[in-house]
Amino acid sequence: MLALSTKALAILIAGTAFGTMAASVAFPYYILVATIPVQVDLISSITVTKLITPLTIGMVTFNALTHRGPWPLVMRWPAGYLAGVFFLASIVSLVLAEGLRGLPGEAAKIPVYGALFFLTLTFNRTPEDFRRLLWVIAFTGLGEALITAAQVHYGFVMPGDWRKNLGQPGEGGVDGTLSAILDGKIRAEGTTSHPIMLASFFLMAIPCTAFLCLTESRITIRIMLGGMLSLMGYAWFYTFARSSMIGFVVMSVVAVFFHSRAVRMLLPVGALLVFTGFLSYQAISESFSTGVHAIESGGLFGKADVNEASGSWEFRLESIVGGWRLFCAHPWFGVGFGQSIWHYTKYLPAWANHSSHPSTIHNVFLEVASELGVFALVAFLGLWLWALMSTKRGLPHPELRPYAILMCSIIFGQMAFLMITPMVREIWLTLPMAIAIGTMARAKA
């Protein structure tokens, strides 16, 4: 794999995927899921996922026309309608802001999100279907872990946008990436465009793999899954994504909540203390700084090519305030899908003094609000609420309860993560996965 160029490797993978799409009715969908973390350019600015998406949609449609497979579940109440409102608002807001010239760029993300969402509802109708999907996610995570290990130890670099600006150019034409590696600084991104995006994928892949490991009856398979978990944990560590740590902590607390009465009793008290702390900016800032100092003093981030954690928190906070003010200025239809990068810095607070700011608002809910407006925000929040309600419906059913706990934990972990992170692809898989649990519960009832 290291002997091939990255584009040749991507073409080989894409060709293999296309050749095997007809193997089963659900296989095109599984190929699409496996490309979630693949954000490298294949041809010009066309990524592997953007190429696979129309092929997947075409194959699913062909199977439906020939009665080999089901039609995509688009008109399903309320999830399908809420998602439809969100995607329609995304296109309309982009056209209003940029005209038709904006459609070939940012709008290319919408078919990817839509295909993941609606096909997940279509192909996960039984617990057996759901478990097969977990295996696809687990093996995709293994692939990302192996690529990350190659990056960490051999300097194997995929053509991601973040890597192009890593480090400083060295003497003799040595690019920034190599000079950073030679200096002992590394932060892996796998096949994604940024380490945060890789950490986001592992925030989904690691709990799914752990679930399979805990519920598998065969000891040899459990050992194999344990090894996969170790590799994924290793790869996640080298993303140095401190925001994903918050997601994992929240996810763990939610998972334990369903198995420990003591946690259920103490959780309201802890939530009250956290809420009280957030009422005081000084209190939360001091607590954050103390935690950051404790971590950094231990040397865990000595090899990370990352910003100082306090500085990272500072520009996130400034971008969140700027995003809120941008939403207040454009409350109805926003500034256009994917366009906040060009607008939100004009609305930063007067006390903002960080030297640089991220390319977009680091809060997915404010990102949606400021870019798409209040109607799309209501639909987006409705999807999260319906996903959680769907997992609740699965809890009384013994066969569905473990899957419902898994998805409830992931959803809450992602929610905490996305409070300080922009839009990620994984939510357009996990939200319909959670909703599918509720659909199975209704079918059993």
C-alpha positions in Angstrom: 0.0 0.0 0.0 2.8 2.4 0.8 4.5 1.6 -2.5 1.5 3.0 -4.4 0.7 6.7 -4.8 -2.4 7.8 -2.8 -4.4 8.4 -5.9 -3.6 5.0 -7.4 -4.6 3.5 -4.1 -7.8 5.4 -4.0 -8.6 4.4 -7.6 -7.9 0.7 -6.8 -10.2 0.9 -3.8 -13.0 2.7 -5.7 -12.7 0.2 -8.6 -12.9 -2.8 -6.3 -15.9 -1.2 -4.5 -17.7 -0.6 -7.8 -17.1 -4.1 -9.0 -18.5 -5.7 -5.9 -21.6 -3.4 -5.5 -23.8 -5.9 -7.2 -22.8 -8.8 -4.8 -25.9 -8.2 -2.6 -28.7 -5.7 -2.3 -27.2 -4.0 0.8 -23.6 -4.0 -0.4 -23.7 -0.6 -2.1 -25.0 0.9 1.1 -22.2 -0.7 3.1 -19.6 0.6 0.6 -21.0 4.1 1.2 -20.7 3.7 5.0 -17.1 2.5 4.6 -16.2 5.7 2.8 -17.4 8.0 5.6 -13.9 8.8 6.8 -12.4 8.8 3.2 -12.1 12.5 2.4 -9.0 12.4 0.2 -9.2 13.8 -3.4 -9.5 11.2 -6.1 -9.8 13.3 -9.2 -9.3 17.1 -8.8 -11.6 18.1 -5.9 -13.8 15.0 -6.3 -13.5 12.8 -3.2 -14.0 9.1 -3.0 -17.2 9.5 -1.1 -18.6 12.0 -3.6 -17.8 9.5 -6.4 -19.3 6.5 -4.6 -22.5 8.3 -3.6 -24.2 8.6 -7.0 -23.0 5.0 -7.8 -24.7 3.8 -4.6 -27.9 5.7 -5.3 -28.0 4.4 -8.8 -27.4 0.8 -7.7 -30.1 1.0 -5.0 -32.5 2.5 -7.5 -31.7 -0.2 -10.1 -32.3 -2.9 -7.5 -35.6 -1.4 -6.5 -36.7 -1.1 -10.2 -35.8 -4.8 -10.8 -37.5 -5.8 -7.5 -34.2 -7.0 -6.0 -34.2 -4.5 -3.2 -36.4 -1.9 -1.4 -37.0 1.6 -2.4 -35.3 4.2 -0.2 -37.5 5.3 2.7 -37.8 9.0 2.1 -41.4 9.8 3.0 -41.3 8.4 6.6 -42.9 10.4 9.4 -41.4 12.3 11.1 -37.7 11.5 10.4 -37.9 11.6 6.6 -39.8 14.9 6.6 -37.5 16.6 9.2 -34.4 15.5 7.2 -36.1 16.6 3.9 -36.8 20.1 5.4 -33.1 20.3 6.5 -31.7 19.3 3.1 -34.1 21.5 1.1 -33.3 24.4 3.3 -29.6 23.8 2.7 -30.0 24.0 -1.0 -32.4 27.0 -0.9 -30.1 29.0 1.5 -27.1 28.3 -0.7 -28.9 29.4 -3.9 -30.2 32.6 -2.1 -26.7 33.4 -0.9 -24.5 32.4 -3.8 -26.8 31.7 -6.7 -26.4 28.7 -8.9 -22.6 29.0 -8.9 -22.6 27.7 -5.3 -24.2 24.4 -6.1 -21.2 22.5 -7.5 -19.2 23.3 -4.4 -20.7 23.1 -0.9 -23.9 21.5 -2.2 -22.0 18.3 -3.1 -22.1 17.4 0.6 -25.9 17.3 0.7 -26.3 14.1 -1.5 -23.7 12.4 0.8 -25.6 13.3 3.9 -28.9 12.5 2.4 -27.8 9.1 1.0 -26.4 8.1 4.4 -29.5 9.1 6.3 -32.2 7.6 4.1 -30.4 4.4 3.1 -29.7 3.8 6.8 -33.4 3.9 7.5 -33.9 1.6 4.5 -31.4 -1.2 5.2 -31.7 -1.5 9.0 -35.0 -3.1 9.7 -34.0 -5.9 12.0 -31.4 -6.4 14.8 -29.5 -8.7 12.3 -29.2 -5.9 9.8 -28.1 -3.5 12.6 -25.4 -5.9 13.7 -24.0 -6.3 10.2 -23.8 -2.5 10.0 -21.8 -2.5 13.2 -19.3 -4.9 11.6 -18.9 -2.7 8.6 -18.1 0.3 10.9 -15.7 -1.8 12.9 -13.7 -3.0 9.9 -13.7 0.5 8.5 -12.2 1.7 11.8 -9.6 -1.0 11.6 -8.6 0.3 8.1 -8.3 3.8 9.4 -6.2 2.6 12.4 -3.7 0.9 10.1 -3.4 4.0 7.8 -2.9 6.1 10.9 -0.2 3.8 12.2 1.6 4.2 8.8 1.4 8.0 9.2 2.8 8.0 12.7 5.7 5.6 12.0 6.5 6.0 8.3 5.3 9.5 7.4 2.7 8.1 5.1 0.6 11.1 4.0 -2.8 11.2 2.4 -3.6 14.3 0.4 -5.8 16.0 3.0 -6.3 19.7 3.2 -5.0 20.0 6.8 -1.7 18.2 6.0 -0.9 20.7 3.2 -0.4 23.4 5.8 1.3 21.4 8.5 4.7 22.6 9.8 7.1 25.0 8.1 8.9 24.5 4.8 12.5 23.3 5.5 15.7 23.8 3.6 16.2 22.1 0.3 12.5 22.1 -0.6 11.4 19.8 2.3 7.7 20.3 2.7 5.9 21.2 5.9 4.6 17.8 6.6 8.0 16.1 6.4 9.7 18.8 8.4 7.1 18.4 11.2 7.7 14.7 11.2 11.5 15.1 11.3 11.0 17.5 14.3 9.2 14.7 16.1 5.8 16.4 15.8 2.9 14.3 14.4 -0.8 14.6 14.5 -2.5 11.9 12.3 -5.7 12.4 10.2 -6.0 9.1 8.5 -7.9 9.5 5.2 -9.9 12.5 6.6 -9.2 16.2 6.0 -8.3 17.0 9.6 -7.4 15.1 12.8 -10.7 16.3 14.4 -12.6 14.5 11.7 -10.7 11.3 12.3 -11.4 11.6 16.0 -15.1 12.1 15.2 -15.1 8.8 13.2 -13.5 6.9 16.1 -16.0 8.4 18.5 -18.5 6.2 16.6 -16.3 3.3 15.5 -14.7 2.5 18.9 -18.0 2.1 20.9 -19.5 0.1 18.0 -16.5 -2.3 18.0 -16.5 -2.5 21.8 -20.2 -3.4 21.7 -19.5 -6.3 19.3 -16.6 -7.4 21.5 -18.8 -7.5 24.6 -21.7 -9.2 22.9 -19.8 -11.8 20.8 -20.0 -15.4 22.1 -17.0 -16.8 20.3 -13.8 -16.3 22.1 -11.6 -16.1 19.0 -13.8 -13.4 17.6 -13.7 -11.5 20.8 -9.9 -11.6 20.8 -9.8 -10.3 17.3 -12.2 -7.5 18.2 -10.0 -6.7 21.2 -7.0 -6.3 19.0 -9.0 -4.1 16.6 -10.0 -1.9 19.6 -6.4 -1.6 20.7 -5.4 -0.4 17.2 -8.3 2.1 17.1 -7.5 3.4 20.5 -3.8 3.9 19.4 -4.9 5.8 16.3 -7.4 7.9 18.2 -4.7 8.9 20.6 -2.5 10.3 17.8 -5.3 12.6 16.6 -4.7 14.5 19.9 -8.3 15.7 19.6 -9.0 16.9 23.1 -12.6 17.8 22.2 -13.3 14.2 21.5 -12.2 13.3 25.0 -15.3 15.2 26.2 -17.4 13.1 23.9 -16.0 9.8 25.2 -16.5 10.9 28.8 -20.1 11.8 28.2 -20.7 8.6 26.3 -19.2 6.5 29.1 -21.4 8.2 31.7 -24.5 7.6 29.7 -23.6 4.0 29.1 -23.0 3.4 32.9 -26.2 5.3 33.7 -28.2 2.4 32.3 -26.3 -0.2 34.4 -25.8 1.6 37.7 -28.4 2.8 40.1 -25.9 4.9 41.9 -25.0 6.8 38.8 -28.7 7.4 38.0 -29.0 9.0 41.5 -25.9 11.1 41.3 -26.3 12.3 37.7 -28.9 15.0 38.4 -26.7 16.4 41.1 -23.7 16.5 38.8 -25.8 18.1 36.0 -26.9 20.8 38.4 -23.3 21.5 39.4 -22.2 21.7 35.8 -25.1 24.0 34.9 -24.2 26.2 37.8 -20.6 26.3 36.7 -21.6 27.3 33.2 -23.5 30.3 34.6 -20.1 31.7 35.7 -17.6 32.2 32.8 -14.8 32.6 35.3 -15.6 29.3 37.1 -15.7 27.3 33.9 -12.6 28.9 32.5 -10.6 28.3 35.7 -11.8 24.7 35.8 -10.8 24.2 32.2 -7.4 25.7 32.7 -6.7 23.6 35.7 -7.6 20.4 33.8 -5.6 21.4 30.8 -2.5 22.2 32.9 -2.8 18.8 34.6 -2.9 17.0 31.3 -0.2 19.0 29.6 2.1 18.7 32.6 2.0 14.9 32.2 3.6 15.1 28.8 0.7 13.4 27.0 0.8 16.0 24.2 4.5 16.4 23.9 4.6 15.0 20.3 1.4 16.7 19.2 1.6 19.5 16.6 -1.4 21.3 18.1 -2.3 24.6 19.5 -2.0 25.2 23.3 -5.3 23.9 24.8 -6.2 27.2 26.4 -5.7 28.9 23.0 -7.9 26.2 21.3 -10.6 26.9 23.9 -10.3 30.6 23.4 -10.9 30.6 19.6 -13.7 28.1 20.0 -15.4 30.4 22.5 -14.9 33.4 20.3 -16.3 31.5 17.2 -19.3 30.4 19.2 -20.1 33.9 20.2 -19.6 35.1 16.7 -21.8 32.4 15.4 -24.6 33.4 17.8 -24.4 37.0 16.7 -24.3 36.0 13.0 -27.5 34.0 13.6 -29.2 37.0 15.3 -28.3 39.1 12.2 -29.7 36.5 9.7 -32.3 34.5 11.7 -34.6 33.4 8.9 -32.6 31.8 6.1 -29.0 32.3 7.3 -26.0 33.2 5.1 -26.0 30.0 3.0 -25.0 26.3 3.5 -21.2 26.2 4.2 -20.8 30.0 3.9 -20.3 30.9 7.6 -16.5 30.9 6.9 -16.9 34.1 5.0 -19.2 35.9 7.5 -18.8 34.9 11.1 -15.5 36.7 11.8 -17.2 40.0 11.2 -19.4 39.3 14.2 -16.7 38.3 16.7 -17.1 40.0 20.1 -15.1 43.1 20.9 -13.0 41.2 23.5 -11.9 38.6 20.9 -8.1 38.7 20.7 -7.0 35.3 19.4 -4.4 35.5 16.6 -6.3 33.1 14.3 -9.7 31.6 14.1 -11.0 28.3 12.7 -12.5 28.0 9.2 -16.0 27.7 10.5 -18.1 28.0 13.7 -17.1 25.4 16.2 -20.6 24.5 17.3 -22.7 22.5 14.9 -26.0 23.8 16.2 -24.9 27.5 15.8 -23.4 26.5 12.5 -26.7 25.2 11.2 -28.6 28.2 12.7 -26.4 30.9 11.2 -26.0 29.2 7.8 -29.6 27.9 7.3 -31.8 29.8 9.6 -34.4 29.0 12.2 -36.5 26.6 10.1 -33.7 24.3 9.3 -32.4 24.6 12.9 -35.8 23.4 14.2 -35.8 20.4 11.8 -32.2 19.6 12.8 -33.0 19.7 16.5 -36.1 17.7 15.8 -33.9 14.9 14.3 -31.8 14.7 17.5 -34.9 14.7 19.7 -36.6 12.0 17.6 -33.4 9.9 17.6 -33.3 9.9 21.4 -37.0 9.2 21.7 -36.5 6.2 19.3 -33.8 4.7 21.5 -36.1 5.1 24.4 -38.7 3.0 22.6 -36.2 0.2 22.1 -35.3 0.0 25.8 -38.3 -2.2 26.9 -37.5 -4.9 24.3 -34.8 -7.3 25.5 -33.5 -7.9 22.0 -33.3 -4.2 21.1 -32.2 -2.8 24.5 -28.4 -3.3 24.1 -28.6 -1.6 20.7 -30.7 1.2 22.1 -28.2 1.8 25.0 -25.3 1.8 22.5 -27.0 4.4 20.2 -28.2 6.6 23.1 -24.6 6.7 24.4 -23.2 7.6 21.0 -25.8 10.3 20.4 -25.1 12.0 23.7 -21.3 11.7 23.2 -21.6 13.2 19.7 -23.8 16.0 21.0 -21.2 17.0 23.6 -18.4 16.8 21.0 -20.3 18.9 18.5 -20.9 21.7 21.0 -17.3 22.7 20.2 -16.9 21.1 16.8 -18.5 21.9 13.4 -20.5 19.5 11.2 -19.2 15.9 10.8 -20.5 13.2 8.4 -21.0 10.6 11.1 -24.2 12.1 12.5 -25.9 11.4 9.3 -25.3 7.7 10.0 -25.8 7.6 13.8 -29.0 9.6 13.8 -30.9 7.3 11.5 -29.3 4.3 13.2 -31.0 5.5 16.4 -34.3 6.2 14.6 -34.2 2.7 13.1 -34.2 1.2 16.7 -37.5 2.9 17.3 -38.9 1.6 14.0 -37.9 -2.0 15.0 -39.6 -1.4 18.4 -42.8 -0.3 16.8 -42.7 -3.3 14.5 -42.3 -5.7 17.4 -45.1 -4.0 19.3 
